[in-house]
Structures are given as structure tokens and as C-alpha cells.
Amino acid sequence: MKNKFNYKNNMKKTIIYSAIALATLSMSSCGDDFLVIDPAGAVSEGTLTTEEGLDWVLTGAYATLNGMTQTGWMGYASLANYVYGDVMGADANKGSIANDQTDFTQLETYSFNSSNGYISGKWNGIYESVKRANNVLSMANKMGDALSNKTQIEAQAKFIKGVWLFDAIMNFGAAVPYVSLEDYEANTDPQVTNVDESNNYIYIWNLVAQDLKDAAAGLPATWGDGEYGRATSWMAKAVLAKLYLYWSSPYNGNNGTENHWSDAKSLLEEI
């Protein structure tokens, strides 16, 4: 019985070892391709370099405009700006108890610094949104003539970029970094500075205005059936008019302001 038992065990080992050897030989004969697995939930840029794929990337950029439905940094970055407007403007109060939501309380009492979750979240959300818009512009530029609607794709991306950088101006002032397509593609860190060689602030009013002008020029007044939610030329003009109003506000001569009241008036009359 003992020998019979050992015989069966040895036969099992032989079969197992043979199977392992066969599998090893099979894998080695096929190369190492089986080890290269794309991350779950990730799509390579090469897969998206089609008109349909680029439209998916553009949809991801549009999604930033709906930050109210997001959590984390996108929740902080919501274009509604109720925290930075209503709460900090004393139109709304946090409520609850004294030690609850300390970041919120710091904003309400003007005792915050750059480590405040709302402040850092707003900043990160804005520039993540700008990055997504620049990604669309970069991919459209690489695809070139292969895109039948390149102008409209770029105009939509510039609209999204302009909206978010205007939001940066409203919340942090006009001396904030403007990340151009060239800066994005260079991928240096830090990508851009907000001061010149003489250490003077660089104000980005004109750069954001140009994005919105380009968007207005490249976007249609209306879209056809099934193209719901896309930016139009009227939307770009409306945001540009609002930018002109902010740009013309006095700020005691600071923040790079200029007189663009007539530009705003003309646009608003047209709208």
C-alpha cells in the first residue's frame, strides 16, 4: 500500500511539472507580450486619435464645467463659486458646530491660507480643467487635416479653457499662470511663471480674451440635432463680455485693469 501510494503521488507530481514546463515553453515562445497589460480604466492616446476618440476627450473637458456634481477637487472648483462668493461675501453662513468643517470656517472668517482645502482644491480644479482643454488642442493639432471639424473642436476647447482661466482671474487675480499649448506640450515643471524677468506680474487678461475671441469665431451660433450642450458663439461672446466688465473694474489701478467698457457694451448689445 505504501509503494502504491507513493506511485500515485509521483505520477501527480510528474503531470503537474509537465504542465508547468509546457506552459513555460508556450509563454517563452510567444515573447513577453503577455506581460504588457494596459491599466484598467485607461485608454492610450493612440486609441483616441480618431474623430470619435477626440470627441470623447473633448467630452471629458466639457465635464469639468459640471463640477457641482463632482467630489474632491472638482467639487471645490465648481463654477457656481458659492463658497467664494456667498459665504465669503457674508450672504450665507456655514452653520453646524464650531469645530465642524474648519476649512469652511476659515474662509468665512478670512483666516485661511494656501493649505485650505477649498483654496487648494479650487486652484487644482482650475488647472486640471485647463490641462484637459490643452490636451484636446494638442491632439487636434497632431491630427491636423485628418480632422474634418478641426476648427470647431479647437474652438470648443478654447471656450472651456477661457471659462476656467477667467474663473482663475475672478478668484485669484489676473497675475496667475497662463498655460499655453506650447507650455502644455513642453511639460516642464513649473510650466509657466506669473512674473517677467524684472519680477513684475504678468497679467493674463488679453490671453484669456483671445481664447474667447477665437472660440466665438470658430463656434456655430447653434448646433444641429443631437449635439446638445456644446458651446456656441453666443456663449463665448457672453463670457467675453463679462471678462471685459471685470477687466474694466478699477481695483485702484491694480491687477492689470484697462478700460474695456465700450467693448463690453458692444458685445452685450449684439447678444
Beta strands, then each sheet from edge to edge (+ up, - down):
end
